[in-house]
Amino acid sequence: MTGGLFMHSHHHHHTPSTRNRQSLTMALAITASIMVLEFAGGLWTKSLALISDSGHMLSDCISLALSLAALWFAARPPSARKTYGYYRFEILAALFNGVTLFIIAGFIVWEAIQRFFSPPEIQGNMMMAIATIGLIANVMSAWILFKKGDVKENLNVKSAYLHVLGDALGSLGAIIAGLMISLFSFYLADPLLSIIVAVIILKNAWGVITHSVHILMEGTPVTVDREKVEQALKQIRGVINVHDLHIWTITSGIDSLSCHLLVEKDTDPQQILKTAIEVIEQQFAIQHTTIQIETTDFQHQAGHLLH
């Protein structure tokens, strides 16, 4: 036998979780209601902390709605032009959410700096009352997403969850600022705590953006060690070497692998293929693999970009 092409392609059909949809819908309803309340309250009390928190909540509403749309898109079947389907829409939604968080944090900081020079008089007690309602709502939304949604594995749901947590911090900051204003007439507390909240929002946003970009750049999943994968494949009886090894993420929870295995001439290629698939699935939890088997008689030369 001069050489052969043995390929395995296991498509992992993920339908979007009903629980993810339910949790996002509930969180969206709560967030939208409180956003209106906080914005009106911020204008009434002249509190930047409340207005900035309602602005962050607006981005949350967009983020939650986008996350819901992404789940719907991800459920659409693959087509001739989009052979992976629409899974990546979830990553694009997460990236957009991260970027909007950055923009909102920038606006908060800019407005806070203006207020350091001329802090307006603020109704501290009313500010605290409205912010407390906001905090309760945010904690409820976060709890719903954490309990019902997949905040650990699904980057899209995680980005929405981080938005809601950022809101909870914003509400907490507004409560603390309101308390300091009521007790000590310390009006600088409002812009000061707004900046602290903005910095926390930026930190979370940066994590979501870098993770999203890593996936879009076909980076190796953070949960997988490429060298360990290569070593595991090399240890299979009859395998001479592993080349053109690529591991990437299609969307949260769906990783893919492709590689070429150069095997000894007198081995059973189908048995090696079967073993390789099992090793990848059992040791690295990758269920979508494409493996090409080559013998010493025939080796496929990869393009220079893939070396």
C-alpha positions in Angstrom: 0.0 0.0 0.0 1.6 3.2 -1.1 -0.3 5.7 1.1 -3.7 6.6 2.2 -6.1 9.3 3.4 -8.1 8.3 6.4 -10.3 11.0 7.7 -12.6 11.2 10.7 -15.0 14.1 11.1 -17.3 14.0 14.1 -19.6 17.0 14.1 -20.8 17.8 17.6 -24.3 19.1 17.1 -25.0 21.6 19.9 -28.5 23.0 20.1 -28.6 26.1 22.3 -29.7 25.3 25.8 -33.3 26.3 26.6 -32.0 27.2 30.1 -29.5 29.7 28.6 -32.4 31.3 26.6 -34.7 31.4 29.6 -32.0 32.9 31.9 -31.1 35.6 29.4 -34.8 36.5 28.7 -35.5 36.9 32.5 -32.3 38.9 33.1 -33.2 41.2 30.1 -36.7 41.9 31.5 -35.3 42.8 34.9 -32.4 44.9 33.6 -34.6 46.9 31.2 -37.1 47.8 34.0 -34.4 48.9 36.4 -32.5 50.8 33.7 -35.5 53.1 33.1 -35.9 53.6 36.9 -32.1 54.4 37.5 -31.9 56.8 34.5 -35.0 58.8 35.7 -33.7 58.7 39.2 -30.2 59.9 38.1 -31.7 62.9 36.3 -33.9 63.7 39.3 -31.2 63.4 41.9 -28.4 64.8 39.6 -26.3 61.7 40.4 -23.6 60.6 37.9 -23.3 57.3 39.7 -27.0 56.5 38.9 -26.8 57.9 35.3 -23.6 56.0 34.6 -25.1 52.8 36.1 -28.2 53.2 33.9 -25.9 53.8 30.9 -24.1 50.6 31.8 -27.5 48.9 32.1 -28.5 50.1 28.6 -25.4 48.3 27.3 -26.5 45.3 29.3 -29.9 45.3 27.6 -28.1 45.4 24.2 -25.7 42.7 25.4 -28.4 40.4 26.7 -30.6 40.9 23.6 -27.5 40.2 21.4 -26.6 37.1 23.4 -30.2 35.9 22.9 -29.9 36.5 19.1 -26.6 34.7 19.1 -28.2 31.6 20.7 -30.8 31.7 18.0 -28.2 32.1 15.2 -26.0 29.3 16.6 -29.0 26.9 16.4 -29.2 27.4 12.6 -27.9 24.4 10.6 -24.7 24.6 8.5 -25.1 25.6 4.9 -23.1 25.1 1.7 -21.5 28.6 2.3 -21.2 28.3 6.1 -20.1 24.8 6.7 -19.6 25.4 10.5 -23.0 26.9 10.7 -23.4 30.1 12.8 -21.6 29.1 16.0 -19.1 31.9 15.7 -21.9 34.5 16.0 -21.8 33.8 19.8 -18.1 34.8 19.8 -18.8 38.0 17.8 -21.6 38.8 20.3 -19.2 38.4 23.2 -16.6 40.5 21.5 -19.1 43.3 20.8 -20.2 43.1 24.5 -16.6 43.5 25.6 -16.0 46.5 23.4 -19.3 48.3 24.5 -18.2 47.8 28.1 -14.9 49.6 27.3 -16.7 52.5 25.6 -19.2 52.9 28.5 -16.3 52.8 31.1 -14.6 55.6 29.1 -17.6 57.8 29.2 -18.0 57.3 32.9 -14.4 58.3 33.6 -14.6 61.3 31.3 -17.8 62.6 33.0 -16.3 61.9 36.5 -13.2 63.9 35.7 -15.5 66.9 34.8 -17.3 66.5 38.1 -14.1 66.6 40.2 -13.8 70.3 39.2 -17.4 71.2 39.8 -19.3 68.6 41.8 -23.1 69.3 41.8 -25.3 69.0 44.8 -26.9 65.5 44.9 -29.9 64.1 46.8 -28.0 61.4 48.7 -31.0 59.6 50.3 -33.0 59.3 47.1 -29.9 58.2 45.3 -29.3 55.4 47.8 -33.0 54.3 47.6 -32.9 54.0 43.8 -29.5 52.4 43.7 -30.6 49.8 46.3 -33.5 48.8 44.0 -30.9 48.5 41.2 -28.6 46.4 43.3 -31.4 43.9 44.2 -32.4 43.6 40.5 -28.8 43.1 39.4 -28.2 40.5 42.0 -31.4 38.7 40.9 -30.3 38.8 37.2 -26.8 37.6 38.0 -28.2 34.8 40.2 -30.6 33.7 37.4 -27.8 33.6 34.8 -25.4 31.8 37.2 -28.0 29.2 38.2 -29.8 28.6 34.9 -27.2 29.7 32.3 -23.8 28.2 31.4 -21.5 31.0 32.6 -18.4 28.8 32.8 -18.3 27.3 29.3 -20.4 29.6 27.1 -18.4 32.8 26.4 -21.5 34.5 25.1 -23.5 33.9 28.3 -20.4 34.6 30.4 -20.0 38.1 28.8 -23.7 38.9 29.6 -23.2 37.7 33.2 -20.1 40.0 33.5 -22.2 42.9 32.3 -24.8 42.2 35.0 -22.1 41.8 37.7 -20.7 45.1 36.5 -24.1 46.7 37.0 -24.3 45.2 40.5 -21.0 46.9 41.3 -22.2 50.1 39.9 -25.3 50.1 42.1 -23.2 49.2 45.1 -20.9 52.2 44.3 -23.9 54.5 44.0 -25.2 53.3 47.4 -21.8 54.0 49.1 -21.6 57.4 47.4 -25.1 58.2 48.4 -24.3 57.3 52.0 -21.2 59.5 52.1 -23.1 62.4 50.6 -26.0 62.0 53.1 -23.7 61.7 56.1 -20.8 64.0 55.3 -22.0 66.1 52.2 -19.0 64.6 50.5 -20.1 65.2 46.9 -16.8 64.0 45.4 -17.7 60.5 46.5 -20.0 60.3 43.4 -17.4 60.7 40.7 -14.7 58.9 42.8 -16.8 55.7 43.1 -17.9 56.0 39.5 -14.2 55.8 38.4 -13.6 52.8 40.7 -16.5 51.0 39.1 -15.3 51.9 35.6 -11.9 50.4 36.3 -13.5 47.1 37.5 -15.7 47.1 34.3 -12.6 47.6 32.2 -10.8 44.7 33.8 -13.8 42.3 33.1 -14.2 43.7 29.5 -10.5 43.1 28.7 -10.8 39.4 29.7 -13.9 38.9 27.4 -12.2 40.8 24.5 -8.9 38.9 24.6 -10.7 35.5 24.9 -13.0 36.4 21.9 -10.1 37.6 19.8 -8.1 34.5 20.6 -10.9 32.3 19.4 -11.4 34.4 16.2 -7.7 34.1 15.5 -8.0 30.3 15.7 -5.9 30.2 18.8 -5.3 26.9 20.7 -8.1 26.6 23.4 -6.8 27.7 26.8 -7.9 24.3 28.3 -5.7 22.3 25.8 -1.9 22.0 25.9 -0.7 21.5 22.2 2.6 19.8 23.2 0.7 17.3 25.4 -1.6 16.5 22.4 1.4 16.0 20.2 3.2 13.7 22.7 0.0 11.7 23.2 -0.3 11.0 19.5 3.4 10.2 19.1 3.1 7.5 21.8 0.6 5.6 19.7 2.2 2.4 18.4 3.2 2.7 14.8 3.3 6.5 14.7 6.6 8.0 13.5 5.7 11.7 13.7 2.9 14.2 14.0 2.7 17.3 11.7 0.3 20.0 10.6 -1.3 19.8 14.1 -4.0 22.5 14.5 -6.3 22.9 17.5 -8.9 25.6 17.6 -12.3 26.6 19.0 -15.4 27.0 16.9 -17.4 28.4 19.7 -17.6 28.0 23.5 -17.5 24.3 24.3 -16.8 23.1 20.8 -13.1 22.5 20.0 -11.7 21.0 16.8 -8.4 19.3 15.9 -6.8 18.4 12.6 -3.4 16.8 12.0 -1.3 14.4 9.8 0.1 11.2 11.3 3.1 9.6 9.5 2.9 5.9 10.3 5.2 2.9 9.8 4.5 1.0 6.5 3.4 -2.4 8.0 0.9 -1.1 10.5 -2.9 -1.0 10.3 -3.8 2.6 9.5 -7.4 2.1 10.5 -6.4 0.9 13.9 -4.0 3.8 14.4 -6.8 6.2 13.3 -9.3 4.6 15.8 -6.7 4.8 18.6 -5.9 8.5 17.8 -9.5 9.5 17.8 -10.1 7.8 21.2 -6.9 9.4 22.7 -8.0 12.9 21.6 -11.5 12.4 22.9 -10.7 10.8 26.2 -7.6 12.8 27.2 -8.5 16.2 25.8 -12.3 16.1 25.4 -12.1 17.1 21.7 -14.8 15.3 19.7 -14.5 17.0 16.4 -11.3 15.7 14.7 -9.9 15.3 11.2 -6.9 13.1 11.0 -4.9 12.2 7.9 -2.8 9.1 7.9 0.4 9.0 5.8 3.0 6.2 5.2 6.7 6.8 4.4 5.8 6.1 0.7 3.5 9.1 0.6 3.7 12.3 2.6 1.6 15.4 1.9 3.7 18.5 1.8 2.0 21.3 3.7 2.0 24.9 2.5 4.7 27.1 3.9 2.3 29.0 6.1 1.3 25.9 8.0 4.8 24.7 9.0 
